[in-house]
Amino acid sequence: MQPRLSTLLPGFMLALAALSAQAAAEVEVRFIEPAKFTDIKSNSLTEESLFATLRQHLQTLGQKYLGDAQRLEIEVTDLDLAGSIEYPPQTQPLRVLRDVTGPRITLRWRLAAPGTSTALQEVTLRDTAYLSRINHYAEGDPLRYEKLLLETWLRSAFVPAK
């Protein structure tokens, strides 16, 4: 008597999912002492949603740019959102974007793969030309400049040149 396909299929799918999960790249993101960050005020995001959005973005980028079974550990130690908060009279605070107020992110990172790991490295990411760059993130996205900055860094640091 041969086993039916419908009997074997669920087990096969579970095994395939387990293999996929093991081989996929992983990104762990921590925000270190966010109370000391330079500028994380947002008119449209709470602090928790801002961090969750950046964490999810980095995890998505990791799936796109890291190799299978690689693990990227990131500790964000400072964040300065693009623009600056200004307080016009008789209105709510407003984020104003100027050439001199580009996004800045300071982070420590380490890349690991089975059997190997890099030393912890620190980098400060800046984009002083953020207003003149083509940005494929939605215009209404409050973190569009920070997302582009992180994507540019991750792509340049972890994707081999062709």
Backbone as a chain_set.jsonl record, in Angstrom:
{"seq": "MQPRLSTLLPGFMLALAALSAQAAAEVEVRFIEPAKFTDIKSNSLTEESLFATLRQHLQTLGQKYLGDAQRLEIEVTDLDLAGSIEYPPQTQPLRVLRDVTGPRITLRWRLAAPGTSTALQEVTLRDTAYLSRINHYAEGDPLRYEKLLLETWLRSAFVPAK", "coords": {"N": [[0.835, -1.178, 0.0], [0.652, 2.153, -0.953], [1.579, 5.365, 0.347], [-0.682, 8.091, 0.411], [-0.644, 11.121, -1.498], [-1.856, 13.304, -0.296], [-1.469, 12.696, 2.362], [1.28, 12.833, 2.718], [1.968, 15.417, 1.929], [1.487, 17.607, 3.878], [3.562, 17.122, 5.795], [5.827, 17.32, 4.172], [5.651, 20.032, 3.421], [6.023, 21.303, 5.907], [8.661, 20.518, 6.476], [9.995, 21.761, 4.357], [9.457, 24.452, 4.927], [10.858, 24.685, 7.341], [13.496, 24.315, 6.456], [13.737, 26.579, 4.813], [13.517, 28.63, 6.685], [15.843, 28.24, 8.155], [17.834, 28.847, 6.296], [17.458, 31.443, 5.549], [18.414, 34.9, 5.569], [19.099, 36.862, 8.487], [18.226, 39.632, 10.503], [18.994, 41.436, 13.303], [17.907, 44.042, 15.289], [18.667, 46.584, 17.537], [17.908, 49.331, 19.612], [19.877, 51.513, 21.227], [19.812, 53.159, 24.225], [17.684, 55.151, 23.529], [16.619, 57.503, 24.579], [18.653, 59.305, 24.587], [19.035, 59.944, 21.955], [19.637, 62.138, 19.192], [17.538, 63.379, 17.593], [14.397, 62.339, 17.434], [11.81, 63.045, 17.202], [8.564, 62.987, 15.912], [5.863, 64.067, 13.919], [3.948, 62.321, 13.068], [4.457, 59.737, 13.954], [4.697, 57.543, 16.741], [7.245, 57.025, 19.223], [7.663, 54.274, 19.581], [6.477, 53.189, 17.242], [8.074, 54.363, 15.312], [10.595, 53.164, 15.81], [9.857, 50.483, 15.407], [9.156, 50.553, 12.705], [11.612, 51.218, 11.451], [13.116, 48.999, 12.282], [11.717, 46.88, 11.033], [12.1, 47.643, 8.381], [14.906, 47.379, 8.085], [15.095, 44.625, 8.479], [13.694, 43.675, 6.261], [15.352, 44.678, 4.224], [17.618, 43.177, 4.813], [16.805, 40.599, 4.061], [16.776, 41.013, 1.37], [19.402, 41.845, 0.614], [21.403, 40.417, 2.024], [23.307, 37.37, 2.241], [22.231, 33.911, 2.187], [21.724, 32.393, 5.328], [23.23, 34.276, 6.641], [23.763, 36.534, 9.353], [22.931, 39.608, 10.581], [23.764, 41.869, 12.999], [22.615, 44.752, 14.477], [23.139, 47.705, 16.232], [21.623, 50.559, 16.976], [22.854, 53.612, 17.847], [22.564, 56.32, 17.777], [20.276, 58.671, 16.425], [19.227, 60.948, 14.074], [16.746, 62.48, 12.697], [15.821, 63.418, 9.334], [15.651, 66.879, 8.566], [14.428, 69.473, 10.796], [12.783, 70.184, 13.871], [10.561, 72.807, 14.127], [8.955, 75.553, 15.765], [6.403, 77.174, 14.972], [4.571, 80.221, 15.684], [1.501, 79.892, 17.42], [0.712, 77.394, 16.355], [1.062, 73.849, 15.67], [4.11, 71.979, 16.329], [6.477, 71.686, 13.646], [8.104, 69.797, 11.162], [10.813, 70.812, 9.39], [12.46, 70.693, 6.336], [15.72, 71.137, 5.27], [18.689, 71.798, 3.318], [20.899, 71.528, 5.02], [20.102, 69.869, 7.054], [20.203, 67.034, 6.938], [19.501, 63.445, 7.197], [20.936, 61.466, 9.844], [22.513, 58.654, 11.072], [23.886, 56.751, 13.577], [25.512, 53.75, 14.094], [26.338, 50.468, 15.341], [27.631, 47.484, 14.034], [27.627, 43.963, 13.213], [28.477, 41.221, 11.237], [27.579, 37.915, 10.787], [28.108, 34.547, 9.827], [27.597, 31.024, 9.321], [30.168, 29.62, 11.165], [31.82, 31.854, 11.039], [32.516, 35.308, 11.887], [32.345, 38.849, 11.88], [34.261, 41.527, 13.348], [32.844, 43.795, 15.726], [31.702, 46.748, 14.323], [31.686, 50.305, 13.921], [29.728, 52.859, 12.481], [28.884, 55.977, 11.028], [26.184, 57.125, 9.372], [25.374, 59.416, 6.854], [23.484, 61.729, 4.924], [23.976, 64.271, 3.062], [22.974, 65.306, 0.772], [20.314, 64.772, 0.612], [17.894, 65.974, -0.168], [18.108, 66.362, -2.876], [18.33, 63.931, -4.084], [17.063, 61.139, -5.972], [14.344, 59.512, -4.676], [12.861, 56.556, -3.971], [11.002, 55.887, -2.096], [7.746, 56.381, -0.695], [6.326, 59.629, -0.978], [4.834, 60.598, 1.159], [5.812, 59.165, 3.287], [7.023, 59.309, 6.493], [9.588, 58.548, 7.168], [11.115, 58.387, 4.919], [13.619, 59.395, 4.015], [15.454, 58.417, 5.863], [15.088, 55.689, 5.473], [16.029, 55.39, 2.832], [18.702, 56.118, 3.233], [19.58, 54.019, 4.938], [19.143, 51.826, 3.234], [20.915, 52.403, 1.117], [23.382, 52.263, 2.467], [23.356, 49.537, 3.387], [23.228, 48.11, 0.98], [25.609, 48.975, -0.281], [27.527, 48.099, 1.554], [27.202, 45.321, 1.817], [26.616, 44.008, -0.569], [28.306, 42.473, -3.092], [30.438, 44.156, -5.43], [29.87, 44.269, -8.925]], "CA": [[0.0, 0.0, 0.0], [1.455, 3.363, -1.058], [0.983, 6.51, 1.038], [-1.345, 9.077, -0.443], [-0.003, 12.425, -1.592], [-2.461, 14.205, 0.694], [-0.919, 12.346, 3.656], [2.675, 13.24, 2.755], [2.136, 16.832, 1.604], [1.683, 18.491, 5.04], [4.896, 16.907, 6.359], [6.791, 17.882, 3.223], [5.566, 21.494, 3.508], [6.648, 21.692, 7.166], [10.11, 20.351, 6.323], [10.445, 22.806, 3.444], [9.408, 25.713, 5.67], [11.956, 24.668, 8.305], [14.732, 24.551, 5.7], [13.735, 27.974, 4.371], [13.75, 29.489, 7.839], [17.232, 28.11, 8.542], [18.724, 29.393, 5.286], [17.181, 32.858, 5.308], [19.206, 35.893, 6.294], [18.433, 37.366, 9.687], [18.712, 40.926, 10.972], [18.563, 41.786, 14.659], [18.103, 45.485, 15.467], [18.413, 47.112, 18.876], [18.084, 50.777, 19.766], [20.598, 51.655, 22.485], [19.552, 54.422, 24.921], [16.993, 56.092, 22.628], [16.361, 58.784, 25.24], [19.79, 60.178, 24.291], [19.13, 60.176, 20.523], [19.64, 63.559, 18.853], [16.231, 63.879, 17.142], [13.47, 61.285, 17.01], [10.439, 63.558, 17.279], [7.819, 62.871, 14.66], [4.476, 64.511, 14.023], [3.005, 61.273, 12.684], [4.82, 58.434, 14.502], [5.135, 57.446, 18.123], [8.609, 56.502, 19.316], [7.61, 52.82, 19.374], [6.21, 52.87, 15.832], [9.257, 54.778, 14.565], [11.594, 52.103, 15.948], [9.333, 49.275, 14.765], [9.225, 50.757, 11.258], [13.014, 51.1, 11.041], [13.515, 47.598, 12.494], [11.112, 46.084, 9.959], [12.758, 48.032, 7.139], [16.217, 46.743, 8.056], [14.898, 43.188, 8.308], [13.329, 43.478, 4.86], [16.568, 44.893, 3.437], [18.485, 42.024, 5.053], [16.334, 39.51, 3.199], [17.076, 41.38, -0.018], [20.814, 42.07, 0.314], [22.327, 39.506, 2.694], [23.319, 36.0, 1.756], [21.549, 32.916, 3.001], [22.327, 32.004, 6.607], [23.979, 35.372, 7.268], [23.054, 37.197, 10.444], [23.428, 40.956, 10.784], [23.363, 42.456, 14.275], [22.738, 46.203, 14.399], [22.801, 48.496, 17.418], [21.511, 51.973, 16.637], [23.282, 54.349, 19.032], [22.073, 57.693, 17.661], [19.405, 58.895, 15.278], [18.864, 62.346, 13.847], [15.863, 62.438, 11.533], [15.973, 64.494, 8.351], [14.928, 68.092, 8.923], [14.464, 69.876, 12.203], [11.481, 70.602, 14.391], [10.429, 74.239, 14.398], [7.746, 75.848, 16.527], [5.778, 78.43, 14.538], [3.614, 80.719, 16.677], [0.088, 79.513, 17.361], [0.471, 76.178, 15.576], [1.787, 72.68, 16.165], [5.481, 71.86, 15.827], [6.544, 71.343, 12.234], [9.425, 69.349, 10.708], [11.211, 71.588, 8.223], [13.592, 70.083, 5.655], [16.673, 72.056, 4.637], [19.903, 71.11, 2.864], [21.85, 71.3, 6.114], [19.51, 69.037, 8.104], [20.051, 65.67, 6.425], [19.421, 62.378, 8.197], [22.198, 60.922, 10.35], [22.29, 57.471, 11.906], [25.116, 56.12, 14.051], [25.209, 52.375, 14.491], [27.376, 49.438, 15.407], [27.116, 46.293, 13.356], [28.465, 42.761, 13.095], [27.92, 40.245, 10.307], [27.986, 36.549, 11.104], [27.648, 33.44, 8.99], [28.042, 29.793, 9.981], [31.604, 29.443, 11.289], [32.587, 33.1, 10.912], [31.875, 36.522, 12.383], [33.205, 40.027, 11.789], [34.351, 42.317, 14.574], [31.857, 44.863, 15.839], [32.17, 47.958, 13.653], [30.813, 51.462, 14.108], [29.654, 53.717, 11.31], [27.899, 57.058, 11.052], [25.62, 57.309, 8.035], [24.856, 60.769, 6.626], [23.128, 62.061, 3.544], [23.906, 65.727, 2.99], [22.291, 65.677, -0.472], [19.066, 64.01, 0.666], [16.784, 66.658, -0.847], [18.299, 66.362, -4.33], [18.392, 62.547, -4.575], [15.835, 60.432, -6.335], [13.968, 58.675, -3.542], [11.753, 55.702, -4.409], [10.024, 55.685, -1.028], [6.567, 57.245, -0.856], [6.509, 61.011, -0.544], [4.182, 60.793, 2.446], [6.452, 58.333, 4.302], [7.787, 60.207, 7.368], [10.96, 58.059, 7.319], [11.621, 58.062, 3.578], [15.041, 59.737, 3.869], [16.194, 57.476, 6.695], [15.012, 54.386, 4.796], [16.945, 55.415, 1.692], [20.044, 56.125, 3.8], [19.869, 52.654, 5.395], [19.228, 50.934, 2.072], [22.153, 52.714, 0.405], [24.478, 51.69, 3.253], [23.316, 48.083, 3.403], [23.557, 47.645, -0.372], [27.033, 49.208, -0.569], [28.381, 47.358, 2.485], [27.017, 43.871, 1.823], [26.407, 43.436, -1.903], [29.583, 42.566, -3.805], [30.437, 44.903, -6.686], [29.928, 43.372, -10.101]], "C": [[0.885, 1.249, 0.0], [0.769, 4.505, -0.317], [0.38, 7.485, 0.036], [-0.587, 10.396, -0.404], [-0.554, 13.367, -0.53], [-1.952, 13.913, 2.103], [0.516, 12.864, 3.798], [2.869, 14.753, 2.612], [2.3, 17.73, 2.831], [3.076, 18.341, 5.668], [5.981, 17.493, 5.474], [6.812, 19.405, 3.321], [6.218, 22.0, 4.795], [8.172, 21.581, 7.075], [10.684, 21.438, 5.429], [10.469, 24.168, 4.144], [10.549, 25.793, 6.678], [13.291, 24.921, 7.617], [14.831, 26.003, 5.256], [14.079, 28.892, 5.517], [15.216, 29.425, 8.262], [18.149, 28.837, 7.563], [18.556, 30.893, 5.107], [18.105, 33.745, 6.131], [18.389, 36.421, 7.465], [19.064, 38.691, 10.093], [18.115, 41.19, 12.349], [18.896, 43.259, 14.869], [17.744, 45.864, 16.898], [18.683, 48.613, 18.859], [18.64, 51.012, 21.165], [20.39, 53.067, 23.048], [18.868, 55.468, 24.029], [16.667, 57.439, 23.267], [17.475, 59.796, 24.954], [19.936, 60.469, 22.798], [18.956, 61.662, 20.223], [18.25, 64.075, 18.508], [15.388, 62.73, 16.631], [12.02, 61.744, 17.111], [9.787, 63.47, 15.909], [6.398, 63.342, 14.893], [3.5, 63.362, 13.787], [3.313, 59.902, 13.274], [5.139, 58.54, 15.99], [6.561, 56.903, 18.114], [8.629, 54.998, 19.025], [7.39, 52.477, 17.907], [7.371, 53.296, 14.941], [10.311, 53.675, 14.616], [11.133, 50.814, 15.269], [9.43, 49.374, 13.248], [10.661, 50.607, 10.765], [13.521, 49.662, 11.201], [12.983, 46.721, 11.353], [11.783, 46.39, 8.624], [14.129, 47.36, 7.011], [16.102, 45.228, 7.875], [14.529, 42.854, 6.865], [14.548, 43.649, 3.953], [17.537, 43.726, 3.609], [18.09, 40.845, 4.187], [16.726, 39.757, 1.74], [18.58, 41.357, -0.315], [21.808, 41.124, 0.987], [22.241, 38.115, 2.078], [22.565, 35.077, 2.694], [22.39, 32.579, 4.233], [23.223, 33.088, 7.203], [23.097, 36.028, 8.325], [23.722, 38.553, 10.666], [22.867, 41.482, 12.098], [23.636, 43.949, 14.188], [22.308, 46.808, 15.731], [22.786, 49.953, 16.991], [21.815, 52.757, 17.903], [22.915, 55.831, 18.967], [21.272, 57.813, 16.378], [19.046, 60.369, 15.238], [18.048, 62.365, 12.558], [16.129, 63.622, 10.608], [15.112, 65.683, 8.761], [15.117, 68.442, 10.386], [13.075, 70.348, 12.609], [11.527, 72.104, 14.669], [9.061, 74.476, 15.02], [7.162, 77.185, 16.08], [4.772, 78.905, 15.586], [2.194, 80.229, 16.382], [-0.199, 78.334, 16.43], [1.288, 75.034, 16.175], [3.217, 72.67, 15.628], [5.491, 71.277, 14.416], [7.956, 70.9, 11.892], [9.735, 70.056, 9.395], [12.479, 70.971, 7.641], [14.43, 71.16, 4.971], [17.899, 71.251, 4.227], [20.825, 70.719, 4.01], [21.318, 70.377, 7.21], [19.235, 67.617, 7.609], [19.98, 64.635, 7.531], [20.816, 61.9, 8.591], [21.861, 59.778, 11.291], [23.655, 56.903, 12.286], [24.745, 54.735, 14.552], [26.475, 51.541, 14.589], [26.791, 48.203, 14.757], [28.16, 45.174, 13.332], [27.734, 41.796, 12.165], [28.464, 38.873, 10.657], [27.377, 35.59, 10.086], [28.135, 32.171, 9.683], [29.576, 29.672, 9.968], [32.435, 30.712, 11.201], [31.787, 34.277, 11.457], [32.849, 37.682, 12.238], [33.244, 40.706, 13.155], [33.256, 43.377, 14.556], [32.439, 46.14, 15.241], [31.179, 49.079, 13.886], [30.88, 52.327, 12.866], [28.616, 54.801, 11.566], [27.467, 57.3, 9.621], [25.049, 58.717, 7.947], [24.448, 60.89, 5.174], [22.926, 63.57, 3.468], [23.205, 66.213, 1.726], [20.901, 65.028, -0.541], [17.909, 64.668, -0.083], [16.921, 66.626, -2.372], [18.386, 64.956, -4.92], [17.022, 62.062, -5.032], [15.546, 59.456, -5.201], [12.726, 57.882, -3.937], [10.745, 55.395, -3.296], [8.923, 56.733, -1.153], [6.802, 58.631, -0.277], [5.902, 61.271, 0.83], [4.795, 59.973, 3.576], [7.326, 59.22, 5.192], [9.242, 59.776, 7.56], [11.615, 57.764, 5.969], [13.106, 58.357, 3.416], [15.924, 58.79, 4.688], [16.198, 56.088, 6.047], [15.972, 54.33, 3.617], [18.398, 55.394, 2.175], [20.455, 54.719, 4.235], [20.005, 51.689, 4.222], [20.534, 51.158, 1.302], [23.352, 52.119, 1.137], [24.496, 50.174, 3.16], [23.723, 47.511, 2.05], [25.055, 47.819, -0.638], [27.952, 48.372, 0.329], [28.32, 45.849, 2.296], [26.75, 43.223, 0.477], [27.722, 43.588, -2.662], [29.427, 43.349, -5.118], [30.556, 43.93, -7.848], [30.981, 43.81, -11.065]], "O": [[1.765, 1.39, 0.85], [-0.456, 4.618, -0.336], [0.904, 7.664, -1.064], [0.033, 10.739, 0.602], [0.195, 14.14, 0.069], [-1.997, 14.794, 2.961], [0.917, 13.288, 4.882], [3.842, 15.301, 3.13], [3.202, 18.567, 2.826], [3.696, 19.34, 6.032], [6.94, 18.091, 5.964], [7.886, 20.007, 3.306], [6.898, 23.025, 4.774], [8.887, 22.464, 7.549], [11.752, 21.977, 5.718], [11.408, 24.944, 3.963], [11.144, 26.856, 6.853], [14.128, 25.659, 8.138], [15.909, 26.594, 5.32], [14.85, 29.836, 5.348], [15.78, 30.435, 8.682], [19.161, 29.397, 7.985], [19.443, 31.547, 4.558], [18.519, 33.39, 7.235], [17.159, 36.425, 7.437], [20.283, 38.853, 10.035], [16.898, 41.17, 12.533], [20.033, 43.678, 14.652], [16.676, 45.52, 17.404], [19.584, 49.088, 18.168], [17.97, 50.746, 22.163], [20.755, 54.052, 22.407], [19.417, 56.547, 23.804], [16.458, 58.421, 22.554], [17.263, 61.003, 25.066], [20.866, 61.172, 22.403], [18.217, 62.36, 20.918], [17.813, 65.087, 19.055], [15.622, 62.206, 15.542], [11.105, 60.921, 17.106], [10.378, 63.831, 14.891], [5.798, 63.057, 15.93], [2.358, 63.411, 14.245], [2.512, 58.981, 13.117], [5.766, 59.499, 16.438], [7.023, 56.38, 17.1], [9.504, 54.511, 18.309], [8.04, 51.575, 17.378], [7.628, 52.659, 13.92], [10.861, 53.293, 13.583], [11.931, 50.131, 14.627], [9.751, 48.392, 12.579], [10.899, 49.936, 9.761], [14.267, 49.167, 10.356], [13.722, 45.919, 10.783], [12.008, 45.483, 7.823], [14.469, 46.834, 5.951], [16.925, 44.62, 7.191], [15.003, 41.86, 6.315], [14.756, 42.864, 3.028], [18.204, 43.329, 2.653], [18.954, 40.162, 3.636], [16.973, 38.819, 0.982], [18.989, 40.9, -1.382], [22.957, 41.043, 0.552], [21.234, 37.741, 1.476], [22.297, 35.418, 3.845], [23.616, 32.495, 4.163], [23.914, 32.83, 8.188], [21.872, 36.07, 8.212], [24.927, 38.632, 10.907], [21.652, 41.536, 12.29], [24.748, 44.366, 13.866], [21.259, 46.469, 16.28], [23.833, 50.519, 16.676], [21.132, 52.6, 18.916], [22.949, 56.523, 19.984], [21.553, 57.146, 15.382], [18.619, 60.954, 16.233], [18.602, 62.275, 11.462], [16.596, 64.677, 11.036], [13.99, 65.518, 9.239], [15.867, 67.789, 11.111], [12.302, 70.843, 11.789], [12.42, 72.597, 15.357], [8.13, 73.695, 14.822], [7.39, 78.211, 16.721], [4.184, 78.089, 16.296], [1.765, 80.169, 15.23], [-1.249, 78.293, 15.789], [2.1, 75.24, 17.077], [3.503, 73.278, 14.597], [4.627, 70.482, 14.048], [8.918, 71.557, 12.291], [9.007, 69.913, 8.413], [13.455, 70.75, 8.358], [13.921, 71.978, 4.205], [18.122, 70.15, 4.73], [21.465, 69.669, 3.956], [22.013, 70.129, 8.196], [18.157, 67.071, 7.839], [20.353, 64.91, 8.672], [21.749, 61.925, 7.789], [21.031, 59.917, 12.19], [24.478, 56.612, 11.418], [23.801, 54.564, 15.323], [27.515, 51.858, 14.012], [25.606, 47.908, 14.908], [29.368, 45.399, 13.416], [26.528, 41.583, 12.293], [29.673, 38.694, 10.804], [26.282, 35.807, 9.567], [29.005, 32.244, 10.552], [30.197, 29.628, 8.906], [33.661, 30.639, 11.284], [30.556, 34.254, 11.488], [34.05, 37.514, 12.45], [32.377, 40.488, 14.001], [32.802, 43.799, 13.492], [33.535, 46.562, 15.609], [29.979, 48.842, 14.032], [31.944, 52.51, 12.274], [27.605, 54.572, 12.23], [28.282, 57.638, 8.762], [24.334, 59.164, 8.843], [25.008, 60.226, 4.302], [21.847, 64.081, 3.77], [22.877, 67.394, 1.613], [20.383, 64.77, -1.628], [17.027, 63.968, -0.582], [15.938, 66.842, -3.081], [18.504, 64.807, -6.136], [15.982, 62.51, -4.55], [16.41, 58.667, -4.816], [11.671, 58.457, -4.203], [9.746, 54.716, -3.534], [9.15, 57.833, -1.656], [7.404, 58.778, 0.786], [6.422, 62.092, 1.586], [4.344, 60.074, 4.717], [8.277, 59.827, 4.7], [10.05, 60.556, 8.064], [12.562, 56.981, 5.892], [13.794, 57.607, 2.723], [17.011, 58.41, 4.25], [17.215, 55.394, 6.076], [16.657, 53.325, 3.425], [19.234, 54.715, 1.579], [21.563, 54.277, 3.929], [20.887, 50.831, 4.221], [21.181, 50.197, 0.885], [24.238, 51.539, 0.511], [25.54, 49.584, 2.884], [24.475, 46.539, 1.984], [25.699, 46.91, -1.163], [29.039, 47.98, -0.096], [29.296, 45.158, 2.59], [26.665, 41.998, 0.393], [28.201, 44.706, -2.855], [28.423, 43.221, -5.819], [31.244, 42.912, -7.767], [31.169, 43.176, -12.104]]}, "num_chains": 1, "name": "protein.A"}
